[in-house]
Amino acid sequence: MGFTMRTFKLIDNDGNQYDITTKNSLFFYGIDGLGYAHDAKFQRIEDRYAVLSNVIKQSVIKGTIRFWQPGAEQSYFDFAQFCQNSPIKMVYDPGHGQFERDGLITQITRSDGKGDSLEIEIEFSAQTPWYKVVRQYNDGQISGGKVYDYEYNYTYSTAMVNTVSVDSDSYQSSPVKLIIFGPATNPSWRHYLNNILQTSGKVNGIVLANHKLIIDTTTIPYSIKQFDMLGNEISDMYQQSDFSTDRFVRFGKGRNTVAVSADNTNVLNVGVEAQIEYATI
């Protein structure tokens, strides 16, 4: 049986990529912090303990990077400059798919170098759990269309117009960008998990043609904004949302289906960009 080497790369705030497992010029090893820990608080009741809160602790991933000569000093300088363009995304492929997490390089410790290499120790402080990006779109046709960046071993189906469905195998609550393409007047949405209604929302306003409304729980704070097709923000529509509803969507374990409607049309182009989160991979 062949051995699949795990790989790491970093992506800076401008989308530049830095492969740190190339081996021919630098190599990331001695890695610690890939598991997880819970920060749980309990209340004792007689000889039993009630859970008051239970959240995953912030993760710090540590490891050593070796830069080989010749050119180790310049390679280190370039890498250190790259790390300043934060936030930094760490991308990890352990051999069964590609996973990401967002964070900062919060420490670099270096030596003077010796022999044929220079070694540094880095700390990556994570702002998110590990997640896998899944993109699913329905252009308004029953056949639907799906576009996603990475291999994802789940089955997708689009049974009706104005709906998108994604299956998740994670017990973590996973953030989502819900995308509604204009024109759409007073768009509304409903999220079902395993056919049970979880969340509904609505915006009282107009999403213009060639614009899109994004209901976003992948960033903090959550947002409801209208953008043009180039990604430029047109308007913040949070205050126009229906505050009697939950509005924001997060996916759970099982089949997640989002159904969208609007006052001006029976056919909409909709999509979701989910970050299926995992405590550990």
C-alpha positions as CSV (number, residue, x, y, z in Angstrom):
1,M,0.0,0.0,0.0
2,G,1.4,3.4,-1.0
3,F,2.0,6.1,1.7
4,T,0.2,9.4,1.2
5,M,2.2,12.3,2.5
6,R,0.3,14.9,4.5
7,T,0.8,18.5,3.2
8,F,0.5,22.0,4.7
9,K,0.3,25.3,3.0
10,L,-0.4,28.9,4.2
11,I,-2.5,31.5,2.4
12,D,-2.1,35.2,3.3
13,N,-4.7,38.0,3.2
14,D,-4.1,38.7,-0.5
15,G,-4.5,35.0,-1.5
16,N,-0.8,34.3,-2.0
17,Q,0.1,30.7,-1.2
18,Y,3.2,29.4,0.6
19,D,3.8,25.6,0.5
20,I,5.6,24.6,3.7
21,T,6.0,20.9,2.9
22,T,8.0,21.1,-0.4
23,K,11.0,19.3,1.1
24,N,13.4,20.6,-1.5
25,S,13.7,24.1,0.1
26,L,11.8,24.0,3.4
27,F,9.9,21.5,5.4
28,F,7.3,21.7,8.3
29,Y,7.7,19.0,10.9
30,G,7.5,18.3,14.7
31,I,3.9,19.5,14.6
32,D,1.8,19.8,17.8
33,G,-1.7,21.0,18.4
34,L,-3.7,19.2,15.7
35,G,-6.1,17.6,18.2
36,Y,-8.6,19.5,20.3
37,A,-9.6,20.3,23.9
38,H,-12.9,21.3,25.5
39,D,-13.3,24.1,28.0
40,A,-16.0,22.6,30.1
41,K,-17.5,24.1,33.3
42,F,-19.5,21.9,35.7
43,Q,-21.8,22.2,38.7
44,R,-21.6,19.5,41.3
45,I,-25.0,18.2,42.5
46,E,-24.5,15.5,45.1
47,D,-22.1,13.0,43.4
48,R,-23.0,14.0,39.9
49,Y,-21.9,17.0,37.7
50,A,-24.2,19.1,35.5
51,V,-22.5,20.7,32.5
52,L,-22.9,24.5,32.6
53,S,-20.9,25.2,29.4
54,N,-18.9,23.2,27.0
55,V,-16.9,24.9,24.2
56,I,-13.8,24.0,22.2
57,K,-10.7,25.8,23.4
58,Q,-8.8,28.0,21.0
59,S,-6.2,25.9,19.2
60,V,-2.5,26.8,18.8
61,I,-0.5,24.7,16.3
62,K,3.2,24.6,16.8
63,G,6.0,23.2,14.6
64,T,9.4,23.6,13.2
65,I,10.3,24.8,9.7
66,R,13.7,24.0,8.2
67,F,15.1,26.1,5.4
68,W,17.9,24.5,3.5
69,Q,21.0,26.2,2.1
70,P,21.8,27.9,-0.1
71,G,19.5,30.9,0.3
72,A,18.1,29.9,3.7
73,E,18.4,33.5,5.1
74,Q,16.5,35.0,2.2
75,S,13.9,32.2,2.3
76,Y,13.4,32.9,6.0
77,F,13.1,36.7,5.5
78,D,10.5,36.1,2.7
79,F,8.5,33.7,4.9
80,A,8.5,36.1,7.9
81,Q,7.3,38.9,5.6
82,F,4.6,36.7,4.2
83,C,3.3,35.9,7.8
84,Q,2.8,39.6,8.5
85,N,0.1,39.9,5.8
86,S,-2.6,38.5,8.1
87,P,-5.0,36.9,8.7
88,I,-3.4,33.7,7.6
89,K,-5.2,30.6,6.4
90,M,-3.7,27.2,7.1
91,V,-4.6,24.5,4.6
92,Y,-4.0,20.9,5.7
93,D,-4.4,17.7,3.7
94,P,-3.9,14.6,6.0
95,G,-4.6,12.3,3.1
96,H,-8.4,12.2,3.1
97,G,-9.3,15.6,1.9
98,Q,-8.3,19.2,2.2
99,F,-9.2,21.2,5.3
100,E,-8.7,24.9,6.3
101,R,-8.6,27.1,9.3
102,D,-8.2,30.8,9.8
103,G,-5.8,32.5,12.2
104,L,-2.6,34.3,12.8
105,I,1.1,33.4,13.0
106,T,1.6,34.7,16.5
107,Q,5.2,33.7,17.1
108,I,8.3,32.9,15.1
109,T,11.4,31.8,17.0
110,R,14.6,31.4,15.0
111,S,18.2,30.4,15.5
112,D,21.3,31.7,13.7
113,G,21.3,28.6,11.6
114,K,24.0,25.9,11.3
115,G,25.5,23.6,8.7
116,D,23.2,23.2,5.7
117,S,20.0,24.7,7.2
118,L,18.2,27.3,9.3
119,E,15.4,26.2,11.6
120,I,12.5,28.3,13.1
121,E,9.6,27.4,15.3
122,I,6.3,28.9,14.5
123,E,3.0,29.2,16.4
124,F,-0.3,29.5,14.5
125,S,-3.2,30.7,16.7
126,A,-6.5,29.5,15.2
127,Q,-9.5,31.7,14.9
128,T,-11.7,28.9,13.6
129,P,-12.0,25.1,13.8
130,W,-10.9,23.1,10.9
131,Y,-13.5,23.3,8.1
132,K,-14.1,22.0,4.6
133,V,-15.6,24.4,2.0
134,V,-18.6,23.2,0.1
135,R,-20.3,25.3,-2.5
136,Q,-23.8,24.4,-3.9
137,Y,-25.8,26.5,-6.3
138,N,-29.2,26.2,-8.0
139,D,-29.6,28.4,-11.1
140,G,-33.4,28.1,-11.0
141,Q,-33.7,24.9,-13.1
142,I,-34.9,21.7,-11.6
143,S,-31.7,19.9,-12.6
144,G,-29.7,22.5,-10.6
145,G,-26.0,23.1,-10.7
146,K,-23.3,22.4,-8.2
147,V,-19.9,24.0,-8.0
148,Y,-17.5,23.3,-5.2
149,D,-13.7,23.6,-4.9
150,Y,-12.6,20.4,-3.2
151,E,-13.4,16.7,-3.2
152,Y,-16.3,16.1,-0.8
153,N,-17.6,12.6,-0.2
154,Y,-21.3,13.5,0.1
155,T,-24.3,13.2,-2.2
156,Y,-26.0,16.4,-3.4
157,S,-29.4,16.8,-4.9
158,T,-31.6,19.6,-6.0
159,A,-35.2,18.4,-5.9
160,M,-37.0,21.7,-6.5
161,V,-36.3,25.2,-7.8
162,N,-35.2,27.8,-5.3
163,T,-33.6,25.2,-3.0
164,V,-30.1,23.9,-2.2
165,S,-29.2,20.9,-0.1
166,V,-25.9,19.8,1.5
167,D,-25.3,16.8,3.7
168,S,-22.9,17.2,6.7
169,D,-21.3,14.4,8.7
170,S,-20.1,16.8,11.4
171,Y,-21.5,17.2,14.9
172,Q,-20.3,20.8,14.9
173,S,-22.6,23.7,14.1
174,S,-21.2,24.9,10.7
175,P,-21.3,28.5,9.4
176,V,-22.8,29.3,6.0
177,K,-23.0,32.0,3.4
178,L,-26.5,32.0,1.9
179,I,-26.5,33.8,-1.5
180,I,-29.7,35.1,-3.2
181,F,-29.1,36.5,-6.7
182,G,-31.3,39.5,-7.9
183,P,-33.6,40.6,-9.0
184,A,-35.5,39.7,-5.8
185,T,-38.1,41.7,-3.9
186,N,-38.5,41.0,-0.2
187,P,-36.6,37.7,-0.3
188,S,-37.2,35.1,2.4
189,W,-35.6,31.8,3.3
190,R,-36.1,28.7,5.4
191,H,-33.5,26.2,6.6
192,Y,-34.5,22.6,7.3
193,L,-32.3,20.0,9.0
194,N,-33.5,16.5,8.3
195,N,-36.8,18.0,7.1
196,I,-37.4,19.9,10.4
197,L,-37.5,23.7,10.2
198,Q,-34.6,25.3,12.0
199,T,-34.4,28.9,10.9
200,S,-36.3,31.4,8.8
201,G,-35.5,34.9,7.7
202,K,-36.6,37.7,5.5
203,V,-35.3,41.1,4.1
204,N,-37.8,43.8,3.4
205,G,-36.2,45.4,0.4
206,I,-35.0,44.9,-3.2
207,V,-32.0,43.0,-4.4
208,L,-31.2,44.5,-7.8
209,A,-30.5,42.6,-11.0
210,N,-26.8,41.6,-11.3
211,H,-26.5,42.0,-7.5
212,K,-26.6,39.4,-4.7
213,L,-27.7,39.3,-1.1
214,I,-25.4,37.4,1.2
215,I,-26.6,36.2,4.6
216,D,-23.2,35.4,6.2
217,T,-22.4,33.5,9.4
218,T,-18.8,32.6,8.4
219,T,-17.5,36.0,9.7
220,I,-17.9,37.8,13.0
221,P,-20.1,39.8,13.3
222,Y,-22.7,38.0,11.2
223,S,-24.0,40.2,8.4
224,I,-26.7,40.6,5.8
225,K,-25.4,42.7,2.8
226,Q,-26.0,43.4,-0.8
227,F,-23.0,43.1,-3.2
228,D,-22.5,43.6,-7.0
229,M,-21.1,40.7,-9.0
230,L,-17.5,42.0,-8.5
231,G,-17.9,41.6,-4.8
232,N,-18.2,45.3,-4.0
233,E,-20.6,46.1,-1.1
234,I,-23.6,48.0,-2.2
235,S,-25.6,48.3,1.0
236,D,-25.9,46.8,4.5
237,M,-29.4,45.4,4.7
238,Y,-29.3,44.1,8.3
239,Q,-31.6,46.7,9.5
240,Q,-34.1,45.8,6.8
241,S,-34.2,42.2,7.9
242,D,-37.2,40.7,9.8
243,F,-36.2,40.8,13.5
244,S,-39.0,38.5,14.4
245,T,-37.1,35.7,12.7
246,D,-33.8,34.0,13.5
247,R,-32.4,35.1,10.0
248,F,-28.9,33.5,10.3
249,V,-28.2,30.0,9.0
250,R,-25.8,27.4,10.4
251,F,-25.8,23.8,9.2
252,G,-26.1,20.8,11.5
253,K,-25.4,17.1,11.1
254,G,-27.5,15.5,8.4
255,R,-29.4,16.8,5.4
256,N,-29.5,20.7,5.3
257,T,-31.9,22.2,2.8
258,V,-32.5,25.9,2.3
259,A,-35.6,27.1,0.4
260,V,-35.8,30.7,-0.8
261,S,-38.7,32.7,-2.2
262,A,-39.4,36.3,-3.2
263,D,-42.5,38.5,-4.0
264,N,-41.5,39.3,-7.6
265,T,-40.7,35.8,-9.0
266,N,-41.2,32.1,-8.6
267,V,-37.7,31.2,-9.9
268,L,-34.5,32.4,-8.2
269,N,-30.8,31.7,-8.5
270,V,-29.6,30.8,-5.1
271,G,-26.5,29.2,-3.5
272,V,-24.8,28.3,-0.3
273,E,-21.1,28.4,0.6
274,A,-20.8,26.2,3.7
275,Q,-17.8,25.7,5.9
276,I,-18.4,22.3,7.4
277,E,-16.5,22.5,10.7
278,Y,-14.7,19.7,12.6
279,A,-13.3,19.6,16.1
280,T,-10.3,17.6,14.8
281,I,-9.4,15.9,11.6
